[in-house]
Amino acid sequence: MSGKEWFHKFFGPEYLAIYGYLFDEKKTARQLDVILPILDLKKNCRILDMPSGFGRHSLELKRRGYDVTGVDLNEAQLEKAKDLMEEAGVEYPLIKGDMRKIKFAEKFDALLNLFTSFGYFSDEDNEKTAANFYSALKPGGRMALEIMNRDYIIANYQTSAWHYAGDRLFALEERSYDPVSGRMNNRMILVGPGTYHEQEFSLRIYTLNELVSLFEKAGFRYVRAYDGMTGQEFSIKSARLLLVMEKPGVPRRRSRKN
């Protein structure tokens, strides 16, 4: 599977059915409790959540007093985010855009790329995306990228796994890793009463070293890598990686000196 444009179809209603359990306000709040102190930001600073998906992080950031902008390519995700905003009685800018193409010029104090939202494209397009991240940040701005730890995935590699998707639905994930391209090619099958749906995705999973090199090539400076679950020091045994990179320059709108 080339997976060249898989992301145009993958994040539709079926994705929301499979991953809807993620919209747990307490879990989302705990994740931001780990990330935000690391970024060390003042309230009212400008944060870009890209891609923002159905807005679970953007919504919590807005509630905490941050000036957040969400960007996503998928219409179903954007509509769900609008529904959640309406239900919560909050509002923030929501833009339909492709990470490879959308351009901001030194507009944000921080950029969040969460829940394995990097590596969708070819290596060349992933580099273009990293360059766009760099362009979007003000000098001194920081990026937090939270993604699966490639070393952990390989060490605990499983070719298939089931999980409960709620409402009597179950999801089967079949995986195939290509060590030459560094891509994980997956097939997701959603089954339940009156339901059977298949969809595929292909993700470039980078090692920490590869990610640091990729973002340094875009101009970033490495800050630190953390365990994405706990915020403690990253190790090869960490299930998830939280990588922090900084755009060189004078820090802006930090809550305290580093």
C-alpha positions as a printed NumPy array, in Angstrom:
array([[  0.   ,   0.   ,   0.   ],
       [  1.501,   3.327,  -1.017],
       [ -0.742,   5.26 ,   1.365],
       [ -0.114,   8.412,  -0.643],
       [ -3.503,   9.968,   0.018],
       [ -4.929,   7.632,   2.657],
       [ -5.43 ,  10.495,   5.105],
       [ -8.123,  12.121,   2.956],
       [-10.496,   9.227,   3.693],
       [ -9.222,   7.746,   6.939],
       [-10.363,  10.475,   9.334],
       [-14.062,  10.306,   8.523],
       [-17.067,   9.086,  10.55 ],
       [-15.545,   5.615,  11.   ],
       [-12.428,   7.131,  12.574],
       [-14.625,   8.95 ,  15.059],
       [-16.35 ,   5.659,  15.851],
       [-13.03 ,   3.858,  16.384],
       [-11.288,   6.606,  18.334],
       [-14.227,   8.451,  19.848],
       [-13.21 ,   7.102,  23.261],
       [-10.322,   9.566,  23.136],
       [-12.69 ,  12.415,  23.889],
       [-12.319,  11.95 ,  27.601],
       [-11.954,  15.402,  29.115],
       [-10.007,  14.142,  32.119],
       [ -7.505,  12.212,  29.985],
       [ -7.058,  15.167,  27.637],
       [ -6.542,  17.506,  30.601],
       [ -3.938,  15.16 ,  32.109],
       [ -2.037,  15.06 ,  28.816],
       [ -1.907,  18.847,  28.663],
       [ -0.863,  18.89 ,  32.33 ],
       [  2.268,  17.085,  31.144],
       [  2.92 ,  19.154,  28.01 ],
       [  2.165,  22.739,  29.038],
       [  4.662,  23.022,  31.938],
       [  7.373,  21.76 ,  29.577],
       [  6.534,  24.476,  27.049],
       [  6.494,  27.03 ,  29.89 ],
       [  3.961,  29.443,  28.378],
       [  2.09 ,  32.464,  29.652],
       [ -1.67 ,  32.48 ,  29.471],
       [ -3.093,  34.21 ,  26.389],
       [ -0.098,  33.192,  24.299],
       [ -0.858,  31.989,  20.782],
       [ -0.864,  28.233,  20.219],
       [ -1.267,  26.414,  16.901],
       [ -2.843,  22.954,  17.213],
       [ -2.061,  21.242,  13.899],
       [ -3.626,  18.95 ,  12.975],
       [ -6.327,  19.599,  15.524],
       [ -8.598,  16.651,  14.676],
       [-11.957,  16.925,  16.395],
       [-10.589,  19.531,  18.761],
       [-10.168,  17.795,  22.097],
       [ -6.849,  19.54 ,  22.825],
       [ -7.856,  22.88 ,  21.302],
       [-11.004,  22.942,  23.4  ],
       [ -9.111,  22.305,  26.642],
       [ -6.469,  24.898,  25.732],
       [ -9.196,  27.483,  25.139],
       [-10.754,  26.653,  28.491],
       [ -7.391,  27.292,  30.127],
       [ -7.124,  30.764,  28.664],
       [ -4.831,  30.208,  25.699],
       [ -5.306,  31.85 ,  22.309],
       [ -5.554,  28.675,  20.238],
       [ -5.997,  28.135,  16.499],
       [ -6.889,  24.7  ,  15.119],
       [ -5.968,  23.459,  11.642],
       [ -7.154,  20.211,  10.078],
       [ -7.701,  18.863,   6.582],
       [-10.66 ,  16.564,   7.183],
       [-14.18 ,  17.953,   6.987],
       [-15.694,  15.371,   9.356],
       [-13.121,  16.252,  12.017],
       [-13.738,  19.97 ,  11.588],
       [-17.513,  19.553,  11.87 ],
       [-17.127,  17.478,  15.036],
       [-14.846,  20.176,  16.49 ],
       [-17.486,  22.826,  15.744],
       [-20.122,  20.706,  17.478],
       [-17.925,  20.349,  20.559],
       [-17.27 ,  24.082,  20.652],
       [-20.987,  24.773,  20.487],
       [-21.704,  22.271,  23.26 ],
       [-18.991,  23.789,  25.462],
       [-19.952,  27.388,  24.705],
       [-16.485,  28.368,  23.537],
       [-15.082,  29.439,  20.195],
       [-11.651,  29.548,  18.579],
       [-10.42 ,  29.905,  14.975],
       [-10.691,  26.656,  13.04 ],
       [ -9.023,  26.471,   9.638],
       [ -9.248,  23.805,   6.942],
       [ -5.727,  23.252,   5.667],
       [ -3.018,  20.802,   4.637],
       [  0.084,  20.761,   6.871],
       [  2.297,  20.505,   3.801],
       [  0.888,  23.663,   2.24 ],
       [ -0.54 ,  26.003,   4.86 ],
       [  1.728,  28.959,   5.599],
       [  1.954,  31.089,   8.724],
       [  4.726,  33.639,   9.25 ],
       [  6.049,  33.821,  12.829],
       [  2.535,  33.989,  14.248],
       [  2.543,  31.522,  17.162],
       [  4.351,  31.111,  20.482],
       [  3.906,  27.335,  20.454],
       [  2.844,  24.551,  18.105],
       [  1.286,  21.251,  19.158],
       [  1.347,  18.156,  16.964],
       [ -0.214,  15.414,  19.077],
       [ -1.412,  11.787,  18.973],
       [  0.918,  10.525,  16.249],
       [  0.022,  13.233,  13.746],
       [  3.385,  13.428,  11.991],
       [  4.706,  11.041,   9.326],
       [  1.569,  10.864,   7.175],
       [  3.379,  11.829,   3.985],
       [  6.443,  10.94 ,   1.915],
       [  9.8  ,  11.773,   3.509],
       [ 10.03 ,  14.828,   1.252],
       [  6.573,  16.087,   2.249],
       [  7.258,  15.391,   5.901],
       [ 10.27 ,  17.696,   5.587],
       [  8.055,  20.353,   3.98 ],
       [  5.686,  20.007,   6.93 ],
       [  8.548,  20.478,   9.395],
       [  9.574,  23.625,   7.517],
       [  6.007,  24.951,   7.775],
       [  6.031,  24.278,  11.522],
       [  9.235,  26.304,  11.798],
       [  7.795,  29.164,   9.761],
       [  4.655,  29.321,  11.912],
       [  6.565,  29.932,  15.158],
       [  7.908,  33.198,  16.474],
       [ 11.618,  33.268,  17.382],
       [ 11.94 ,  31.413,  20.668],
       [  8.698,  29.527,  20.013],
       [  8.52 ,  25.847,  20.844],
       [  7.021,  22.817,  19.144],
       [  5.742,  19.814,  21.091],
       [  5.409,  16.679,  18.987],
       [  3.807,  13.663,  20.687],
       [  4.086,  10.414,  18.791],
       [  4.524,   6.677,  19.172],
       [  8.044,   5.574,  20.103],
       [  9.361,   3.628,  17.149],
       [ 11.799,   1.589,  19.299],
       [  9.008,   0.553,  21.647],
       [  6.739,  -0.39 ,  18.733],
       [  9.377,  -2.648,  17.182],
       [ 10.356,  -4.227,  20.509],
       [  6.685,  -5.013,  21.215],
       [  5.644,  -5.603,  17.63 ],
       [  2.286,  -7.293,  17.059],
       [  0.868,  -8.061,  13.646],
       [ -2.714,  -7.637,  14.848],
       [ -4.728,  -6.376,  17.804],
       [ -8.369,  -5.894,  18.776],
       [ -9.891,  -3.123,  20.836],
       [-13.417,  -2.19 ,  21.876],
       [-14.642,   0.937,  20.072],
       [-17.82 ,   1.403,  22.1  ],
       [-21.501,   1.001,  21.209],
       [-21.007,  -2.745,  20.538],
       [-18.313,  -1.991,  17.954],
       [-14.898,  -3.629,  17.787],
       [-11.829,  -2.586,  15.795],
       [ -9.203,  -4.961,  14.438],
       [ -5.852,  -3.456,  13.469],
       [ -3.593,  -5.489,  11.163],
       [ -0.029,  -4.172,  10.921],
       [  2.854,  -4.634,   8.511],
       [  6.154,  -2.825,   9.105],
       [  8.552,  -2.142,   6.222],
       [ 12.08 ,  -1.703,   7.668],
       [ 13.428,  -0.282,   4.396],
       [ 10.99 ,   2.637,   4.142],
       [ 10.41 ,   2.878,   7.884],
       [  6.649,   2.821,   7.305],
       [  3.96 ,   1.028,   9.252],
       [  1.18 ,  -0.02 ,   6.885],
       [ -2.074,  -0.814,   8.675],
       [ -5.536,  -2.067,   7.882],
       [ -8.354,  -1.172,  10.288],
       [-11.553,  -3.242,  10.318],
       [-14.556,  -1.95 ,  12.234],
       [-17.185,  -4.601,  13.013],
       [-20.416,  -4.692,  15.007],
       [-24.154,  -5.245,  14.604],
       [-24.916,  -4.222,  11.019],
       [-21.429,  -2.716,  10.64 ],
       [-18.384,  -3.781,   8.637],
       [-15.904,  -1.206,   7.406],
       [-12.275,  -1.448,   6.246],
       [ -9.769,   1.348,   5.837],
       [ -5.997,   1.584,   5.523],
       [ -3.27 ,   3.941,   6.575],
       [  0.477,   4.218,   6.128],
       [  2.661,   6.033,   8.637],
       [  6.355,   6.828,   8.56 ],
       [  7.568,   6.06 ,  12.077],
       [ 10.824,   7.818,  12.914],
       [ 13.378,   7.1  ,  15.588],
       [ 14.139,   9.943,  17.975],
       [ 17.452,  10.539,  16.223],
       [ 15.74 ,  10.758,  12.83 ],
       [ 13.15 ,  13.214,  14.137],
       [ 15.759,  15.469,  15.713],
       [ 17.774,  15.492,  12.472],
       [ 14.671,  16.205,  10.376],
       [ 13.595,  19.179,  12.487],
       [ 17.133,  20.51 ,  12.856],
       [ 17.315,  20.509,   9.062],
       [ 14.224,  22.77 ,   9.107],
       [ 16.051,  25.16 ,  11.461],
       [ 14.895,  23.998,  14.888],
       [ 17.09 ,  23.557,  17.949],
       [ 16.712,  20.408,  20.026],
       [ 15.454,  21.048,  23.567],
       [ 14.642,  17.679,  25.124],
       [ 12.784,  14.393,  24.706],
       [ 10.299,  13.164,  27.293],
       [  8.173,  10.125,  27.961],
       [  4.909,  11.134,  26.3  ],
       [  2.812,   9.447,  28.975],
       [  4.494,  10.743,  32.127],
       [  6.643,  13.727,  31.171],
       [  9.655,  12.008,  32.715],
       [ 12.94 ,  11.335,  30.929],
       [ 12.498,   9.529,  27.615],
       [ 13.851,   6.003,  27.196],
       [ 13.593,   3.276,  24.576],
       [ 11.029,   1.649,  26.889],
       [  8.719,   4.679,  26.705],
       [  5.551,   3.771,  24.809],
       [  5.241,   7.332,  23.525],
       [  7.682,  10.127,  22.737],
       [  7.205,  13.814,  23.485],
       [  9.786,  15.785,  21.514],
       [ 10.342,  19.48 ,  22.19 ],
       [ 12.155,  21.611,  19.602],
       [ 12.669,  25.381,  19.605],
       [ 12.97 ,  28.026,  16.932],
       [ 16.182,  29.936,  17.777],
       [ 15.705,  33.499,  18.92 ],
       [ 14.678,  35.512,  21.949],
       [ 12.071,  33.586,  24.003],
       [  8.672,  35.253,  23.934],
       [  5.827,  35.18 ,  26.424],
       [  7.314,  32.501,  28.658],
       [  6.029,  32.305,  32.217],
       [  9.535,  32.297,  33.66 ],
       [ 13.157,  32.154,  32.584],
       [ 14.558,  28.711,  31.697]])
